[in-house]
Amino acid sequence: MTMPLRLDRLRGFIQQLAQLHQQPLDDTARLEQAAQSLSELVKQDDWLAEEYARPHPEHYQQYLLHVDSAQRFSIVSFVWGPGQVTPIHDHRVWGLIGMLRGAEINQRYLLDGQGVPQPAGGTERLTAGQVAKLSEQDGDIHQVSNAFNDRVSISIHVYGGNIGAVKRAVYGESGAVKPVISGYSNTQLPNIWDLSKDV
């Protein structure tokens, strides 16, 4: 027997984020409190609807779950097919990654004097229930991949804006920069994360 989805968990999380944006907090304090709330959300795996958990055979999926009416934050499920990886990219807003299922590898980058992305420290492995922060202070440029070559992983991302509409960039290994607006997999916008196209 299939258990009913606990959509109240996602609704409660949305309400918590909205309340955080009504308080006079700086981005650092807001990010810290939002990370605690996201950690509680991803400890439970009984609330994400199947249509937001479907992988694609060629590239990862970025499904919009909620965007605040004032564009102050968005919540997205990232569904990683086996071995799938993003290009090196930035966000230009604060962000959180919470692992719901499986695991992913996060590699942060810094740009050198010629604008070429260089790995900043070792890789970080996130497993179910863990949360990572992204900001100018924590490192905004990174590359993410499914930690598994034989199964799907799903992470829940929260951003300090409507990430599908934010103008940001993808970085090539030679330092080439490609401006992008990512959109979402559950809209009809083109997939800018297609790795078959060079930066």
VOTORLO-573621 format. One record per atom (N, C-alpha, C): residue in one letter; x, z, y. Coordinates in nm, 2 decimals. Each point is the difference from the previous one (the first is absolute). Example, Ala and Ser with C-alpha at 12.3 -4.5 7.8 and 13.67 -1.06 7.14 Angstrom:
(r "A", (1.32, 0.78, -0.57))
(r "A", (-0.09, 0.00, 0.12))
(r "A", (0.09, 0.00, 0.12))
(r "S", (-0.04, -0.07, 0.11))
(r "S", (0.09, 0.00, 0.11))
(r "S", (-0.08, 0.08, 0.11))
//
This chain:
(r "M", (0.08, 0.00, -0.12))
(r "M", (-0.08, 0.00, 0.12))
(r "M", (0.09, 0.00, 0.12))
(r "T", (-0.03, -0.09, 0.10))
(r "T", (0.08, -0.01, 0.12))
(r "T", (-0.05, 0.10, 0.10))
(r "M", (0.10, 0.08, 0.06))
(r "M", (-0.04, 0.10, 0.10))
(r "M", (-0.03, -0.07, 0.13))
(r "P", (-0.09, 0.05, 0.08))
(r "P", (-0.02, -0.06, 0.13))
(r "P", (0.12, 0.02, 0.10))
(r "L", (0.02, -0.09, 0.09))
(r "L", (0.10, 0.01, 0.09))
(r "L", (-0.02, 0.11, 0.10))
(r "R", (0.11, 0.07, 0.03))
(r "R", (-0.01, 0.11, 0.10))
(r "R", (0.03, -0.05, 0.14))
(r "L", (-0.09, -0.08, 0.05))
(r "L", (0.02, -0.06, 0.13))
(r "L", (0.01, 0.10, 0.11))
(r "D", (-0.06, 0.12, -0.03))
(r "D", (0.01, 0.11, 0.10))
(r "D", (0.15, 0.04, 0.03))
(r "R", (0.09, -0.03, -0.09))
(r "R", (0.14, 0.03, 0.03))
(r "R", (0.05, -0.09, 0.11))
(r "L", (-0.02, -0.13, -0.01))
(r "L", (0.04, -0.09, 0.10))
(r "L", (-0.07, 0.03, 0.13))
(r "R", (-0.13, 0.02, 0.00))
(r "R", (-0.07, 0.03, 0.12))
(r "R", (0.05, 0.13, 0.07))
(r "G", (0.03, 0.10, -0.08))
(r "G", (0.06, 0.12, 0.06))
(r "G", (0.14, -0.03, 0.06))
(r "F", (0.08, -0.08, -0.07))
(r "F", (0.13, -0.03, 0.06))
(r "F", (-0.01, -0.08, 0.13))
(r "I", (-0.10, -0.09, 0.01))
(r "I", (-0.02, -0.08, 0.12))
(r "I", (-0.04, 0.10, 0.11))
(r "Q", (-0.09, 0.10, -0.03))
(r "Q", (-0.04, 0.10, 0.10))
(r "Q", (0.12, 0.08, 0.05))
(r "Q", (0.09, 0.04, -0.09))
(r "Q", (0.11, 0.08, 0.03))
(r "Q", (0.09, -0.08, 0.10))
(r "L", (0.02, -0.13, -0.03))
(r "L", (0.09, -0.08, 0.09))
(r "L", (-0.07, -0.02, 0.14))
(r "A", (-0.13, -0.02, 0.00))
(r "A", (-0.07, -0.01, 0.13))
(r "A", (0.02, 0.13, 0.08))
(r "Q", (-0.02, 0.11, -0.07))
(r "Q", (0.02, 0.13, 0.07))
(r "Q", (0.14, 0.02, 0.06))
(r "L", (0.10, -0.05, -0.08))
(r "L", (0.14, 0.01, 0.05))
(r "L", (0.02, -0.08, 0.13))
(r "H", (-0.07, -0.11, 0.01))
(r "H", (0.01, -0.08, 0.12))
(r "H", (-0.08, 0.05, 0.12))
(r "Q", (-0.08, 0.10, -0.02))
(r "Q", (-0.07, 0.07, 0.11))
(r "Q", (0.08, 0.11, 0.05))
(r "Q", (0.11, 0.04, -0.07))
(r "Q", (0.08, 0.11, 0.05))
(r "Q", (0.12, -0.04, 0.08))
(r "P", (0.04, 0.08, 0.09))
(r "P", (0.12, -0.04, 0.09))
(r "P", (0.13, 0.02, -0.08))
(r "L", (0.02, -0.09, -0.10))
(r "L", (0.13, 0.01, -0.08))
(r "L", (0.09, -0.12, 0.04))
(r "D", (0.13, 0.02, -0.01))
(r "D", (0.09, -0.11, 0.00))
(r "D", (0.00, -0.07, -0.13))
(r "D", (0.06, -0.12, -0.01))
(r "D", (0.00, -0.08, -0.12))
(r "D", (0.07, 0.07, -0.12))
(r "T", (0.10, 0.08, 0.03))
(r "T", (0.07, 0.08, -0.10))
(r "T", (-0.09, 0.10, -0.07))
(r "A", (-0.07, 0.08, 0.08))
(r "A", (-0.09, 0.10, -0.05))
(r "A", (-0.11, -0.07, -0.07))
(r "R", (-0.06, -0.10, 0.06))
(r "R", (-0.11, -0.07, -0.07))
(r "R", (0.04, -0.06, -0.13))
(r "L", (0.12, -0.06, -0.01))
(r "L", (0.05, -0.05, -0.12))
(r "L", (0.02, 0.10, -0.11))
(r "E", (0.05, 0.12, 0.04))
(r "E", (0.02, 0.11, -0.10))
(r "E", (-0.13, 0.05, -0.05))
(r "Q", (-0.10, 0.02, 0.08))
(r "Q", (-0.13, 0.04, -0.04))
(r "Q", (-0.07, -0.10, -0.09))
(r "A", (0.01, -0.13, 0.04))
(r "A", (-0.06, -0.11, -0.07))
(r "A", (0.06, -0.01, -0.14))
(r "A", (0.13, 0.02, -0.01))
(r "A", (0.07, 0.00, -0.13))
(r "A", (-0.05, 0.10, -0.09))
(r "Q", (-0.03, 0.12, 0.05))
(r "Q", (-0.05, 0.11, -0.08))
(r "Q", (-0.14, -0.04, -0.06))
(r "S", (-0.08, -0.06, 0.09))
(r "S", (-0.14, -0.04, -0.05))
(r "S", (0.01, -0.11, -0.10))
(r "L", (0.10, -0.10, 0.02))
(r "L", (0.01, -0.11, -0.09))
(r "L", (0.05, 0.05, -0.14))
(r "S", (0.09, 0.10, 0.01))
(r "S", (0.05, 0.06, -0.13))
(r "S", (-0.12, 0.06, -0.08))
(r "E", (-0.09, 0.06, 0.06))
(r "E", (-0.12, 0.05, -0.07))
(r "E", (-0.08, -0.11, -0.05))
(r "L", (-0.02, -0.11, 0.07))
(r "L", (-0.08, -0.11, -0.04))
(r "L", (0.06, -0.07, -0.13))
(r "V", (0.13, -0.02, 0.00))
(r "V", (0.06, -0.08, -0.11))
(r "V", (0.03, 0.09, -0.12))
(r "K", (-0.03, 0.13, 0.01))
(r "K", (0.01, 0.08, -0.12))
(r "K", (-0.12, -0.02, -0.09))
(r "Q", (-0.10, -0.06, 0.05))
(r "Q", (-0.12, -0.03, -0.08))
(r "Q", (-0.02, -0.15, -0.02))
(r "D", (-0.02, -0.05, -0.12))
(r "D", (-0.02, -0.14, -0.02))
(r "D", (-0.14, -0.03, -0.05))
(r "D", (-0.10, 0.04, 0.08))
(r "D", (-0.13, -0.03, -0.05))
(r "D", (-0.09, -0.05, 0.11))
(r "W", (0.06, -0.06, 0.11))
(r "W", (-0.07, -0.04, 0.12))
(r "W", (0.01, -0.15, 0.04))
(r "L", (0.10, -0.07, -0.05))
(r "L", (0.03, -0.13, 0.04))
(r "L", (-0.08, -0.10, -0.08))
(r "A", (-0.08, -0.08, 0.07))
(r "A", (-0.09, -0.10, -0.07))
(r "A", (0.09, -0.11, -0.06))
(r "E", (-0.05, -0.06, -0.11))
(r "E", (0.07, -0.10, -0.08))
(r "E", (0.04, -0.12, 0.08))
(r "E", (-0.09, -0.04, 0.09))
(r "E", (0.03, -0.12, 0.08))
(r "E", (0.12, 0.02, 0.10))
(r "Y", (0.04, 0.12, 0.02))
(r "Y", (0.12, 0.03, 0.08))
(r "Y", (0.12, 0.04, -0.08))
(r "A", (-0.01, -0.03, -0.13))
(r "A", (0.11, 0.04, -0.09))
(r "A", (0.04, -0.12, -0.09))
(r "R", (-0.04, -0.12, 0.04))
(r "R", (0.03, -0.12, -0.08))
(r "R", (0.13, -0.07, 0.04))
(r "P", (0.09, -0.02, -0.10))
(r "P", (0.13, -0.06, 0.03))
(r "P", (-0.02, -0.16, 0.01))
(r "H", (0.10, -0.06, 0.06))
(r "H", (0.01, -0.15, 0.00))
(r "H", (0.12, -0.03, -0.08))
(r "P", (0.00, -0.11, -0.07))
(r "P", (0.11, -0.04, -0.09))
(r "P", (0.13, -0.03, 0.08))
(r "E", (-0.01, -0.04, 0.12))
(r "E", (0.12, -0.06, 0.08))
(r "E", (0.05, 0.09, 0.11))
(r "H", (-0.09, 0.09, 0.06))
(r "H", (0.05, 0.08, 0.11))
(r "H", (-0.09, 0.12, 0.00))
(r "Y", (0.05, 0.11, 0.07))
(r "Y", (-0.08, 0.12, 0.01))
(r "Y", (-0.12, -0.02, 0.09))
(r "Q", (-0.10, 0.08, -0.01))
(r "Q", (-0.12, 0.00, 0.07))
(r "Q", (0.00, 0.11, 0.10))
(r "Q", (-0.05, -0.03, 0.12))
(r "Q", (-0.01, 0.10, 0.11))
(r "Q", (-0.15, 0.01, 0.04))
(r "Y", (-0.08, 0.09, -0.06))
(r "Y", (-0.14, 0.01, 0.02))
(r "Y", (-0.03, 0.10, 0.11))
(r "L", (-0.08, -0.04, 0.10))
(r "L", (-0.05, 0.09, 0.11))
(r "L", (-0.11, 0.09, -0.06))
(r "L", (0.03, 0.13, 0.01))
(r "L", (-0.10, 0.10, -0.04))
(r "L", (-0.08, 0.05, 0.12))
(r "H", (0.07, 0.02, 0.11))
(r "H", (-0.07, 0.04, 0.12))
(r "H", (0.09, -0.02, 0.13))
(r "V", (-0.07, -0.05, 0.10))
(r "V", (0.07, 0.00, 0.13))
(r "V", (-0.08, 0.07, 0.10))
(r "D", (0.06, 0.09, 0.08))
(r "D", (-0.07, 0.08, 0.10))
(r "D", (-0.05, -0.09, 0.11))
(r "S", (-0.12, 0.03, 0.04))
(r "S", (-0.07, -0.09, 0.10))
(r "S", (0.08, -0.01, 0.13))
(r "A", (0.09, 0.09, 0.03))
(r "A", (0.08, -0.01, 0.12))
(r "A", (0.14, -0.05, -0.03))
(r "Q", (0.02, -0.05, -0.13))
(r "Q", (0.13, -0.05, -0.05))
(r "Q", (0.11, 0.10, 0.01))
(r "R", (-0.03, 0.13, -0.01))
(r "R", (0.10, 0.10, 0.00))
(r "R", (0.07, 0.02, -0.13))
(r "F", (-0.06, -0.04, -0.11))
(r "F", (0.06, 0.01, -0.13))
(r "F", (-0.08, -0.09, -0.10))
(r "S", (0.07, -0.03, -0.11))
(r "S", (-0.06, -0.08, -0.11))
(r "S", (0.05, 0.06, -0.13))
(r "I", (-0.08, -0.03, -0.10))
(r "I", (0.03, 0.05, -0.14))
(r "I", (0.00, -0.12, -0.09))
(r "V", (0.10, -0.02, -0.08))
(r "V", (0.01, -0.12, -0.08))
(r "V", (0.05, 0.03, -0.14))
(r "S", (-0.06, -0.06, -0.10))
(r "S", (0.06, 0.01, -0.14))
(r "S", (0.09, -0.12, -0.02))
(r "F", (0.12, 0.04, -0.05))
(r "F", (0.10, -0.11, -0.04))
(r "F", (0.00, 0.00, -0.15))
(r "V", (-0.03, -0.12, -0.06))
(r "V", (0.00, -0.01, -0.14))
(r "V", (0.11, -0.09, -0.05))
(r "W", (0.09, 0.06, -0.07))
(r "W", (0.13, -0.07, -0.04))
(r "W", (-0.01, -0.05, -0.15))
(r "G", (0.00, -0.13, -0.02))
(r "G", (0.02, -0.05, -0.13))
(r "G", (0.14, 0.03, -0.05))
(r "P", (0.02, -0.02, -0.13))
(r "P", (0.14, 0.03, -0.06))
(r "P", (0.11, -0.07, 0.08))
(r "G", (0.10, 0.08, 0.04))
(r "G", (0.12, -0.06, 0.07))
(r "G", (-0.02, -0.05, 0.14))
(r "Q", (-0.12, 0.01, 0.06))
(r "Q", (-0.02, -0.06, 0.13))
(r "Q", (0.07, 0.08, 0.11))
(r "V", (0.04, -0.07, 0.10))
(r "V", (0.08, 0.05, 0.11))
(r "V", (-0.04, -0.06, 0.13))
(r "T", (0.01, 0.08, 0.11))
(r "T", (-0.02, -0.05, 0.14))
(r "T", (0.13, -0.06, 0.05))
(r "P", (-0.01, -0.08, 0.10))
(r "P", (0.12, -0.04, 0.08))
(r "P", (0.05, 0.13, 0.08))
(r "I", (0.11, 0.00, 0.06))
(r "I", (0.04, 0.10, 0.09))
(r "I", (-0.08, -0.01, 0.12))
(r "H", (-0.07, 0.10, 0.05))
(r "H", (-0.09, -0.01, 0.11))
(r "H", (-0.01, 0.13, 0.08))
(r "D", (-0.06, -0.01, 0.12))
(r "D", (-0.02, 0.12, 0.08))
(r "D", (-0.15, 0.02, 0.02))
(r "H", (-0.04, 0.11, 0.07))
(r "H", (-0.14, 0.03, 0.02))
(r "H", (-0.03, 0.01, 0.15))
(r "R", (0.08, 0.06, 0.08))
(r "R", (-0.01, 0.02, 0.14))
(r "R", (-0.11, 0.10, 0.04))
(r "V", (-0.05, 0.07, -0.10))
(r "V", (-0.09, 0.12, 0.01))
(r "V", (0.05, 0.10, -0.11))
(r "W", (-0.04, 0.13, 0.02))
(r "W", (0.03, 0.09, -0.11))
(r "W", (-0.08, -0.03, -0.12))
(r "G", (0.06, 0.04, -0.12))
(r "G", (-0.07, -0.03, -0.12))
(r "G", (0.03, 0.11, -0.11))
(r "L", (-0.09, 0.00, -0.10))
(r "L", (0.01, 0.09, -0.11))
(r "L", (-0.02, -0.08, -0.13))
(r "I", (0.07, 0.03, -0.10))
(r "I", (-0.02, -0.06, -0.14))
(r "I", (-0.03, 0.11, -0.09))
(r "G", (-0.11, -0.01, -0.07))
(r "G", (-0.04, 0.10, -0.10))
(r "G", (-0.02, -0.07, -0.13))
(r "M", (0.07, 0.04, -0.11))
(r "M", (-0.01, -0.06, -0.13))
(r "M", (-0.12, 0.05, -0.07))
(r "L", (-0.09, -0.09, -0.04))
(r "L", (-0.12, 0.04, -0.08))
(r "L", (0.02, -0.02, -0.15))
(r "R", (0.06, -0.12, -0.03))
(r "R", (0.03, -0.03, -0.15))
(r "R", (0.13, -0.06, -0.01))
(r "G", (0.07, 0.03, -0.10))
(r "G", (0.13, -0.07, -0.03))
(r "G", (0.11, 0.06, 0.09))
(r "A", (0.09, -0.09, 0.05))
(r "A", (0.11, 0.03, 0.08))
(r "A", (0.05, -0.12, 0.08))
(r "E", (0.06, 0.03, 0.11))
(r "E", (0.06, -0.11, 0.08))
(r "E", (0.14, 0.04, 0.05))
(r "I", (0.08, -0.10, 0.03))
(r "I", (0.14, 0.02, 0.05))
(r "I", (-0.01, -0.03, 0.15))
(r "N", (0.05, 0.09, 0.09))
(r "N", (0.01, -0.03, 0.14))
(r "N", (0.15, 0.00, 0.04))
(r "Q", (0.04, -0.11, 0.06))
(r "Q", (0.13, -0.01, 0.05))
(r "Q", (0.00, -0.02, 0.15))
(r "R", (0.05, 0.09, 0.08))
(r "R", (0.00, -0.01, 0.14))
(r "R", (0.12, -0.08, 0.05))
(r "Y", (-0.01, -0.06, 0.12))
(r "Y", (0.10, -0.09, 0.06))
(r "Y", (0.02, 0.04, 0.14))
(r "L", (0.13, -0.03, 0.05))
(r "L", (0.03, 0.00, 0.14))
(r "L", (0.06, -0.14, 0.03))
(r "L", (-0.02, -0.04, 0.13))
(r "L", (0.06, -0.13, 0.04))
(r "L", (0.13, 0.03, 0.05))
(r "D", (0.10, -0.08, -0.04))
(r "D", (0.14, 0.01, 0.05))
(r "D", (0.01, -0.07, 0.14))
(r "G", (0.12, -0.01, 0.05))
(r "G", (0.02, -0.05, 0.14))
(r "G", (-0.04, -0.15, 0.01))
(r "Q", (-0.01, -0.07, -0.11))
(r "Q", (-0.04, -0.14, 0.00))
(r "Q", (-0.14, -0.02, -0.04))
(r "G", (-0.07, 0.11, -0.02))
(r "G", (-0.15, 0.00, -0.04))
(r "G", (-0.02, -0.02, -0.15))
(r "V", (0.10, 0.01, -0.08))
(r "V", (-0.01, -0.02, -0.14))
(r "V", (-0.04, 0.14, -0.06))
(r "P", (-0.11, 0.00, -0.09))
(r "P", (-0.04, 0.12, -0.06))
(r "P", (0.10, 0.05, -0.10))
(r "Q", (0.04, 0.13, 0.01))
(r "Q", (0.09, 0.07, -0.09))
(r "Q", (-0.07, 0.12, -0.06))
(r "P", (0.01, 0.02, -0.13))
(r "P", (-0.06, 0.12, -0.07))
(r "P", (0.04, 0.12, 0.07))
(r "A", (-0.09, 0.09, 0.03))
(r "A", (0.02, 0.13, 0.06))
(r "A", (-0.02, 0.11, -0.10))
(r "G", (0.10, 0.04, -0.07))
(r "G", (-0.01, 0.10, -0.11))
(r "G", (-0.04, -0.06, -0.13))
(r "G", (-0.03, 0.08, -0.09))
(r "G", (-0.04, -0.05, -0.13))
(r "G", (-0.15, -0.02, -0.01))
(r "T", (-0.04, -0.05, -0.11))
(r "T", (-0.15, -0.03, -0.02))
(r "T", (-0.07, 0.13, -0.02))
(r "E", (-0.13, 0.00, 0.03))
(r "E", (-0.08, 0.12, -0.02))
(r "E", (-0.11, -0.04, -0.10))
(r "R", (-0.02, 0.07, -0.10))
(r "R", (-0.10, -0.02, -0.10))
(r "R", (-0.12, 0.09, 0.02))
(r "L", (-0.12, -0.06, 0.03))
(r "L", (-0.12, 0.08, 0.02))
(r "L", (-0.08, -0.01, -0.13))
(r "T", (-0.05, 0.11, -0.05))
(r "T", (-0.08, 0.01, -0.12))
(r "T", (-0.14, 0.06, 0.04))
(r "A", (-0.09, -0.01, -0.09))
(r "A", (-0.14, 0.03, 0.03))
(r "A", (-0.01, 0.14, 0.07))
(r "G", (-0.07, 0.01, 0.11))
(r "G", (-0.02, 0.13, 0.07))
(r "G", (0.10, 0.02, 0.11))
(r "Q", (0.11, -0.08, 0.01))
(r "Q", (0.10, 0.02, 0.10))
(r "Q", (-0.03, -0.09, 0.13))
(r "V", (0.05, 0.05, 0.11))
(r "V", (-0.02, -0.07, 0.13))
(r "V", (0.13, -0.02, 0.07))
(r "A", (0.02, -0.11, 0.06))
(r "A", (0.11, -0.03, 0.09))
(r "A", (-0.04, -0.04, 0.14))
(r "K", (0.08, 0.03, 0.10))
(r "K", (-0.04, -0.02, 0.14))
(r "K", (0.09, -0.12, 0.05))
(r "L", (-0.06, -0.08, 0.09))
(r "L", (0.06, -0.11, 0.07))
(r "L", (-0.02, 0.02, 0.15))
(r "S", (0.11, 0.00, 0.08))
(r "S", (-0.01, 0.01, 0.14))
(r "S", (0.13, -0.04, 0.06))
(r "E", (0.01, -0.01, 0.13))
(r "E", (0.13, -0.04, 0.06))
(r "E", (0.11, 0.11, -0.04))
(r "Q", (-0.04, 0.13, -0.01))
(r "Q", (0.09, 0.10, -0.03))
(r "Q", (0.04, 0.00, -0.15))
(r "D", (-0.10, -0.04, -0.09))
(r "D", (0.03, 0.00, -0.14))
(r "D", (0.05, -0.13, -0.06))
(r "G", (-0.01, -0.11, 0.09))
(r "G", (0.04, -0.13, -0.05))
(r "G", (-0.12, -0.09, -0.01))
(r "D", (-0.01, -0.10, 0.08))
(r "D", (-0.12, -0.08, 0.00))
(r "D", (0.02, -0.13, -0.08))
(r "I", (0.12, -0.04, -0.03))
(r "I", (0.02, -0.13, -0.07))
(r "I", (0.03, 0.04, -0.14))
(r "H", (-0.07, -0.07, -0.09))
(r "H", (0.02, 0.03, -0.15))
(r "H", (-0.04, -0.11, -0.08))
(r "Q", (0.02, 0.01, -0.13))
(r "Q", (-0.04, -0.09, -0.11))
(r "Q", (-0.06, 0.09, -0.11))
(r "V", (-0.11, -0.04, -0.05))
(r "V", (-0.07, 0.08, -0.10))
(r "V", (-0.02, -0.09, -0.13))
(r "S", (0.01, 0.06, -0.11))
(r "S", (-0.02, -0.07, -0.13))
(r "S", (-0.07, 0.09, -0.10))
(r "N", (-0.07, -0.06, -0.09))
(r "N", (-0.06, 0.07, -0.12))
(r "N", (0.12, 0.05, -0.08))
(r "A", (0.00, 0.12, -0.04))
(r "A", (0.11, 0.06, -0.08))
(r "A", (0.00, -0.05, -0.14))
(r "F", (-0.11, -0.07, -0.04))
(r "F", (-0.02, -0.04, -0.14))
(r "F", (-0.01, -0.15, -0.01))
(r "N", (0.05, -0.05, -0.11))
(r "N", (0.00, -0.14, -0.03))
(r "N", (-0.11, -0.03, -0.10))
(r "D", (-0.08, 0.10, -0.05))
(r "D", (-0.09, -0.02, -0.10))
(r "D", (-0.14, 0.06, 0.03))
(r "R", (-0.02, 0.05, 0.12))
(r "R", (-0.13, 0.06, 0.03))
(r "R", (-0.03, -0.01, 0.15))
(r "V", (-0.12, 0.03, 0.03))
(r "V", (-0.05, 0.00, 0.14))
(r "V", (0.03, 0.14, 0.07))
(r "S", (0.04, 0.00, 0.12))
(r "S", (0.00, 0.12, 0.08))
(r "S", (-0.08, -0.01, 0.12))
(r "I", (-0.06, 0.11, 0.05))
(r "I", (-0.09, -0.01, 0.12))
(r "I", (0.04, 0.11, 0.09))
(r "S", (0.02, -0.03, 0.13))
(r "S", (0.03, 0.10, 0.10))
(r "S", (-0.10, -0.02, 0.12))
(r "I", (-0.02, 0.12, 0.06))
(r "I", (-0.09, 0.00, 0.12))
(r "I", (0.08, 0.02, 0.12))
(r "H", (-0.02, -0.09, 0.10))
(r "H", (0.08, 0.00, 0.12))
(r "H", (-0.09, 0.03, 0.12))
(r "V", (0.05, 0.08, 0.09))
(r "V", (-0.07, 0.03, 0.12))
(r "V", (0.09, -0.03, 0.12))
(r "Y", (-0.05, -0.07, 0.10))
(r "Y", (0.07, -0.04, 0.11))
(r "Y", (-0.06, 0.04, 0.13))
(r "G", (0.08, 0.02, 0.10))
(r "G", (-0.04, 0.04, 0.14))
(r "G", (-0.05, -0.12, 0.08))
(r "G", (-0.09, -0.08, -0.06))
(r "G", (-0.05, -0.12, 0.07))
(r "G", (-0.07, -0.08, -0.11))
(r "N", (-0.06, -0.11, 0.04))
(r "N", (-0.06, -0.10, -0.10))
(r "N", (0.12, -0.09, -0.05))
(r "I", (0.06, 0.05, -0.11))
(r "I", (0.13, -0.07, -0.04))
(r "I", (-0.02, -0.15, -0.03))
(r "G", (-0.12, -0.04, -0.04))
(r "G", (-0.02, -0.14, -0.03))
(r "G", (0.00, -0.09, 0.12))
(r "A", (-0.01, 0.07, 0.12))
(r "A", (-0.01, -0.08, 0.13))
(r "A", (0.13, 0.03, 0.09))
(r "V", (0.09, 0.09, -0.05))
(r "V", (0.12, 0.03, 0.08))
(r "V", (0.10, -0.11, -0.01))
(r "K", (0.05, -0.04, 0.12))
(r "K", (0.11, -0.10, 0.00))
(r "K", (0.13, 0.07, -0.04))
(r "R", (0.06, -0.04, -0.11))
(r "R", (0.12, 0.06, -0.05))
(r "R", (0.10, -0.11, -0.05))
(r "A", (0.09, 0.04, -0.09))
(r "A", (0.10, -0.10, -0.04))
(r "A", (0.05, 0.01, -0.14))
(r "V", (0.04, -0.11, -0.06))
(r "V", (0.06, 0.00, -0.13))
(r "V", (0.15, -0.05, 0.03))
(r "Y", (0.09, 0.06, -0.07))
(r "Y", (0.15, -0.02, 0.02))
(r "Y", (0.06, -0.07, -0.12))
(r "G", (0.07, -0.11, 0.03))
(r "G", (0.07, -0.07, -0.11))
(r "G", (0.14, 0.07, -0.02))
(r "E", (0.06, -0.02, -0.11))
(r "E", (0.13, 0.06, -0.03))
(r "E", (0.11, -0.05, 0.09))
(r "S", (-0.02, -0.12, 0.07))
(r "S", (0.10, -0.05, 0.09))
(r "S", (-0.02, 0.05, 0.14))
(r "G", (-0.11, 0.07, 0.03))
(r "G", (-0.03, 0.05, 0.13))
(r "G", (-0.12, -0.07, 0.07))
(r "A", (-0.05, -0.11, -0.07))
(r "A", (-0.11, -0.07, 0.06))
(r "A", (-0.12, 0.09, 0.01))
(r "V", (-0.08, -0.01, 0.11))
(r "V", (-0.11, 0.08, 0.02))
(r "V", (-0.13, -0.09, 0.01))
(r "K", (-0.10, 0.03, -0.08))
(r "K", (-0.12, -0.07, 0.00))
(r "K", (-0.12, 0.09, 0.05))
(r "P", (-0.05, -0.03, 0.12))
(r "P", (-0.12, 0.08, 0.04))
(r "P", (-0.12, -0.02, -0.09))
(r "V", (-0.07, 0.10, -0.03))
(r "V", (-0.11, 0.00, -0.10))
(r "V", (-0.12, 0.09, 0.05))
(r "I", (-0.12, -0.04, -0.04))
(r "I", (-0.11, 0.08, 0.00))
(r "I", (-0.06, -0.01, -0.14))
(r "S", (0.00, 0.12, -0.07))
(r "S", (-0.02, -0.01, -0.15))
(r "S", (-0.14, -0.03, -0.04))
(r "G", (-0.10, 0.05, 0.07))
(r "G", (-0.14, -0.02, -0.05))
(r "G", (-0.02, 0.09, -0.12))
(r "Y", (-0.10, -0.03, -0.08))
(r "Y", (-0.04, 0.08, -0.12))
(r "Y", (-0.03, -0.09, -0.11))
(r "S", (0.01, 0.04, -0.12))
(r "S", (-0.03, -0.08, -0.12))
(r "S", (-0.15, -0.02, -0.01))
(r "N", (-0.08, 0.10, 0.05))
(r "N", (-0.14, -0.02, -0.01))
(r "N", (-0.07, -0.06, 0.12))
(r "T", (0.08, -0.08, 0.07))
(r "T", (-0.04, -0.09, 0.11))
(r "T", (0.05, -0.14, -0.04))
(r "Q", (-0.04, -0.10, 0.08))
(r "Q", (0.04, -0.14, -0.02))
(r "Q", (0.13, -0.04, 0.07))
(r "L", (0.08, 0.10, 0.05))
(r "L", (0.12, -0.04, 0.07))
(r "L", (0.11, -0.04, -0.10))
(r "P", (0.09, -0.09, 0.04))
(r "P", (0.11, -0.04, -0.09))
(r "P", (0.09, 0.12, -0.04))
(r "N", (0.06, -0.01, -0.11))
(r "N", (0.09, 0.10, -0.05))
(r "N", (0.14, -0.02, 0.06))
(r "I", (0.04, 0.07, 0.10))
(r "I", (0.13, -0.02, 0.06))
(r "I", (0.11, 0.07, -0.08))
(r "W", (-0.03, 0.08, -0.11))
(r "W", (0.10, 0.06, -0.08))
(r "W", (0.05, -0.09, -0.11))
(r "D", (-0.05, -0.12, -0.01))
(r "D", (0.04, -0.09, -0.11))
(r "D", (0.15, -0.02, 0.01))
(r "L", (0.07, 0.05, -0.10))
(r "L", (0.15, 0.00, -0.01))
(r "L", (0.05, -0.14, -0.03))
(r "S", (-0.08, -0.09, -0.04))
(r "S", (0.05, -0.13, -0.03))
(r "S", (0.03, -0.08, 0.13))
(r "K", (-0.04, 0.05, 0.11))
(r "K", (0.03, -0.06, 0.13))
(r "K", (0.12, 0.07, 0.06))
(r "D", (0.10, -0.07, 0.04))
(r "D", (0.12, 0.06, 0.06))
(r "D", (-0.03, 0.06, 0.14))
(r "V", (0.07, 0.10, 0.03))
(r "V", (-0.01, 0.06, 0.14))
(r "V", (0.09, -0.09, 0.09))
//
